[in-house]
Every structure is written in structure tokens, then in C-alpha cells.
Amino acid sequence: MFEVDNFISFHDLSPDGTFIWTSPSVTAILGYEPEEIEGVPAYDVMHKDDIAYCRVTHQENVLNDMVGTQIVVRFKHKDGSYVPCMVIFS
């Protein structure tokens, strides 16, 4: 098993799930200042192998107005490495 790091972020309801706000803890976890990642589509900083599953989960939650779904997604750190993060769609 691996350790999962977390930060809070809000995204628009577009298919790209663009970051509209991130907590300051994003800097410690992904290396970006909040201003650097806000306005960026979430899928642009996600591991390519996680995108398809995340898109399906995102779409199902938005279309079905589900309460929440939790998955682990690898986000690209500013240094180029990947960090597993818990994502809760709601």
C-alpha cells in the first residue's frame, strides 16, 4: 500500500474539470502555488493511465447528481514525479 496525500480543490463543471480554487496545501503536495494550478484543466496534471477512469467517474457523478465517489488519482508534481491523491467527486 502507499501513502495518499491530500489537498482541497474546487473545479468547474466542464468536461475538463478545470481547477478554480486550491488550498494552500497543494504547494506541499504537488509543488505548485495555488495561483499556478488554478485555471488549469485537472486532466492536464493527471497521470495518463488515470484519465479514462477519472473521466468516467467525473461524468457519472455530474450527470447523476451523485453524493460522492472516492478514487485515488496520480497528479503530476511540479518536479515531474507523480503523487497519489484521494479524489472525492461530489
C-alpha positions in Angstrom: 0.0 0.0 0.0 1.1 3.6 -0.4 0.5 6.8 1.5 -2.0 9.1 0.0 -1.6 12.9 0.2 -4.5 15.3 0.1 -5.3 18.9 -0.8 -8.7 20.5 -1.3 -9.7 21.9 -4.7 -12.8 23.0 -6.4 -13.3 22.5 -10.1 -15.8 23.9 -12.7 -18.4 21.5 -14.2 -16.8 21.4 -17.6 -15.6 18.1 -19.0 -12.0 19.2 -18.2 -12.7 19.8 -14.5 -10.6 23.0 -14.5 -9.2 24.0 -11.1 -11.0 27.1 -9.9 -9.6 27.1 -6.3 -7.0 25.1 -4.4 -6.0 25.1 -0.8 -2.5 26.3 0.1 -1.6 22.6 1.0 -1.3 22.0 -2.8 2.2 23.5 -2.6 3.5 21.0 -0.1 1.9 18.1 -2.0 2.3 19.0 -5.7 4.8 21.8 -5.6 2.5 24.4 -7.3 1.4 27.6 -5.7 -2.4 27.8 -5.8 -2.3 30.5 -8.4 -0.2 28.3 -10.7 -2.7 25.5 -10.9 -6.0 27.5 -10.8 -7.3 27.7 -14.3 -5.6 24.5 -15.4 -7.7 21.5 -16.5 -7.3 18.7 -13.9 -6.6 16.2 -16.7 -3.5 18.2 -17.8 -1.8 17.4 -14.4 -3.1 13.8 -14.1 -1.2 10.6 -14.9 -2.3 9.4 -18.4 -3.2 6.0 -17.1 -5.7 7.5 -14.6 -7.5 9.8 -17.0 -10.0 7.4 -18.6 -11.3 6.1 -15.2 -11.4 9.6 -13.7 -13.3 11.0 -16.7 -16.0 8.2 -16.4 -16.3 8.7 -12.6 -16.5 12.5 -13.0 -19.1 12.3 -15.7 -21.2 9.8 -13.8 -21.2 12.0 -10.7 -22.1 15.2 -12.6 -24.8 13.5 -14.8 -26.4 11.5 -12.0 -26.0 14.2 -9.3 -24.4 11.6 -7.0 -23.5 12.5 -3.5 -19.8 11.5 -3.8 -17.4 8.9 -5.2 -13.8 8.4 -3.9 -10.9 7.3 -6.1 -7.1 7.6 -6.0 -5.6 9.5 -8.8 -1.9 10.3 -9.5 -1.3 14.0 -10.1 1.9 15.4 -11.6 4.1 17.2 -9.1 5.8 20.3 -10.4 9.1 18.4 -10.4 7.7 15.8 -12.9 7.1 13.0 -10.4 3.6 11.7 -9.6 1.8 11.8 -6.3 -1.2 9.7 -5.5 -4.1 11.8 -4.2 -7.5 10.9 -2.9 -10.2 12.5 -5.2 -13.8 12.8 -4.0 -16.2 13.8 -6.7 -19.3 15.5 -5.3 
